[in-house]
Amino acid sequence: MYLIRLKPYSDESLSSFLSRLAYANGVSLIPLLKDASSPDYTLRTDRIYLIDQYPSLILNISYLSKRTELDKEEIYTLTFYYAISKFVHSKKESHSRILRGLIRKEFCYCPHCLDEANYLRLQWGIVGLDICLKHQCYLRHTCLKCHSSLPWSTLLAGNCCPLCGIFLGTLPRNKEQVVINIPEQQWLERQWGYLLQCSDASYSPENVAQKIMHVIHQQSPHLSLRDACNQLKMDYQELLQQIRGTHTRKRSVHISTLLNFLSQTTTDISSFLSNELPLHWSNYIESKDVIAIDQGATCIAPWCIFDPCKDQLCDTGTSYKKLKNNRVRRKYSFCPQCGCIYYFDEQGQQKEKDGYIEAFNTFQEEWRQLTPEHWRGSLKHIAFFRTRIISTVDSFVDQTLLNRFQQAVLEHMTLNHIKSWSCWKSESHYLMYRYHITILRLKHNLKKSLGPRLNFTLKRKELKDAVEQIKMRNESITLQNLASRIHISVATLRSWKEGYDLYLEAKRKQVSEVHQARTSELYIQIKRLLSDHQGKTLMIKEVYAHLNVRQSYLIKISPDVTFFISEAVRVHNNQSYHCGNEK
């Protein structure tokens, strides 16, 4: 079977080489593959393309090397083995999924290349490489003559169409005009050329993810890594999990994801993989979530610009917030001099949160000419500026009332409760104190204290009493009803296992009791209806109409009642019939 030995071309695929070898020795490809196959794998003819993807899984490489007089490395260079081995994290390359969706299952070819040298190029099997750069033409995936598709399993020896038998290297009469971006295809071919090179280098999923993060940080040093990842459409959480090894099942960065990223950042994979990461970066990225440090954050309010403490903004504790419209805000800070709150947007620009600066710039002439009642700004903005810029009689602050407001905030009284005080002349009056700099500073500095832990032993007794009260009032037992009676939230009641189980049991019993009562009432109504119609025949639908219930519904909740209706009506009608005959 191996009397005639061939040498593979440098860019040839292993399946092509074995097909040529079989043809030269006068046998078909299948017997040759069976001879060199691995004892642990049975190759299906419709999956011959897997030879180029997982050679050591399907073939006995040592045996094949001996029979073809080729080194193992030389055989592996005819496959995608080295593209996988550079990133594989398992002893078996077949366990890696980094090439999933990247290898074509159907044959693609360049007729001009086949005409020059009749063998199949390995890179023709890569999804995304759609043109032959040498001949500036599209790769074909159908026969030029009969236009049939070309599965690997049906391809004839000598690279002929399995249906019409024409040689696939037959040149087309007219050359198609290529509209694909040529430089993009050239870049992609270079990356795959490097990936397919023979190499012992191996890069762990952690290392690749670290390198990606490092490139992202270098490209956008003014942004947080999360925002920079979002700009490049990279999954920030996924990368962090790969870096820290917190995946339930270890997996590598998919090659398509890596190539798309490198294309966006105009980085070659050779320089990307050879780049050595600084030790401090590796330690830093593994230790915590990284937010880029924005230098020079200052209060930019016009009324605060001459304050000598303008650079001393305080961190609010909110480092990241995603809004409903998917916009991202990060690193909130508070100015203790005027009370403005700032954040950084997705582009790294400092923004003021509550719109005071915008209102100031838009209506800066109005508050000098008009009273607050005639000013067109919002009540919130008016209140903010009444103790800063607008000077009117109404802007007078009662220190006693301000002290009372402070004390209420210190006692963790809610703003809605404070707003309900009878001392406020109007909503504007309340808001003037609400947005006073003293109150804003106090609320910023005041850390929320945790309330006392719930005594679930006492709450359990309260819960039982609440259930009994609800039953006595014939009300429905619901989570909301119970939670409000024992003064806890619905979420707390749902997460409190013992209490939630008690609720479920009480709910089940109530539903059962209601069902039994309803069923008994139905029996009474049915018997009364039959009694009222003695001597008269009844139709079943008349009974359901009288009960005001659909038969399809009743058969689901009370099949016994449905059966009783059918039998009772049948007996009733028989008796009515006999009574009529006797008369």
C-alpha positions, 0 to 999 in steps of 0.5 A: 500500500505504501510502495510509492512514497510521495513528499507533501507540499508545504501548504498541503493538507494531510487529507490531500496528501493521503488522498494523493498517496492512495491514488499513487498506490492504486487504492482508495483513500478509505482503506489507507485511512483504516490501515493508519487509523487509531485503534481508539477511534472509528472514522466516519466517511462524512467526517474525513475533514477531521483528519486535518483538525485532530490528526493524533485522535484519528490516526496512529501518527507513529505508524503513519510516520514510519510508513511514509518516512515523514517526521511527526512534525512534518505530518502535523504541519499539514494539519491544524495541530499547531494552531490548537496546541498553542492554546490547548489546556488539555492533554487531548487536543480534541477536548479543545473547542477553539476551532469550532465553527472555523473549519469548513465541512465542505470542500473549497478550492481555487481552480487556478491553483489546482490547474497549476498543482493538483493538491488541496491547500490547508488554508482553503478549509478555514472559514473567513479566507474566501479568496485566493490572494495569488490569483485574486479570485474567490474560492469556489465551493461548487462544481464549475460545470454542474454546480453541485456542492462538494462534501469531502466524503464524495470527492473523487481521486484526482480532485474531480466532481463526484457527479459529473466527473469534471476536473475541478482545476478546469478554469472558468471562462470569465474571472469574477471580480473580487469585492472583498477587502484584499488587505483584510484577507492578506492580514488574516492569511498572515495570522493563520500562517503564523498559527500553523507554523511548527512550534512548541510554544504553548499559551494558557487561557490565563496568559492569553486573557492577560495579554488581551487585557494588557493590549486593551489597557494600552489602547485606552489607558484613560478608560476603565478596563470594563469600559474599554472591553465594551468598546471593543465588544470583548466580554469583560467578565469572561476575560476576568474569569479566564485570568483567575481560573474561576470557570467551572470548566476550563476553556481557552479564548476562541481563536475567532474571538482572538483574531477579531480582537487583534484585527480591531487593535491592528495587532499581529498575532506573532507580536501579541503572543511574543509580548512579555507581560510586566510582572506588576501587571500580572499581579495587578490584574489577578488581584482585583477589578481594575478601574483606570485612575482618572487624574485631575478630577475637579469640581467644574461648577462655575460657582465653585471654581475659585474655591481653594479646595476644588481638587478635593473631590470625595469618592461616593463609593459607587465605582460602576453603574449601568443604566437601563439604556445600557449607558455606563457611568463610573467613579462617582465623586462628591464636591463637599464645597458645593454639593455637586456629584460627578461621574465619568462616562464611557468616553472618560469625560467628566460629567455632572450628575444632576444637571445643575451646571447645565441649568446654570449655563442655560438660565443664568440671567433669569434668576437675576431678573425673576423671582423663583416662582417665575423661573423656568428651571425645575424645583430641584434646581431652584432649591439648589441655587436658592442657598448659593446664587439666588438671593431673595427673602424666601432664601432665608434659612431657619437654623433651628429648622436646619438643625432639626433636619440634620438630627432627623438625617442622623437618626436615619429618618427617611426623606419622605417622612421629613417631607411630611412635616407640617412646618413646610410652607411648600415643596420649594421650601422643603427642597431648599433645606433638602439640597442645602450644602449642610444636608448634602455633606451630612448624607454623603458622610453618613454611612448607613448603619445596619438595623438589628437582625430579625428575631425569627423566633418571634417572627415565626409566632407573628407569622402564625398569628397573621395566618389565623387573622387572614383566615378569620377575615376570609382573605387570600393568603399572599406573601404581600399580605403576610409580609406587611402584617409582620413588618418585613419585606416580601424578599425577606419572607421568601428567603426565610426558609422556615417562614416561606415553608409555613406560608406555602403550607398555609396557602395549600390548606387554604386552596384545598379548603376553598376548593372543598367548599366550592365543590360542596356548593356545586353539588348543592346547586346541581341537586337543587336544579334537578329537584326544580326540574322534576318530570322535565328533561335537562341538557348537560349544557343547561346545568353548566350554564346554571352553575356559570362555569365552563365544562372544560374548566370544571373537568380540570379542577373537579373531574368528580363533579363533572362525572356526577353531573353526567350521571345525575342528568342521565338518571334524572332524564330516565326518571322524567321519561318513565314518569311521562309514559305513566301519565 
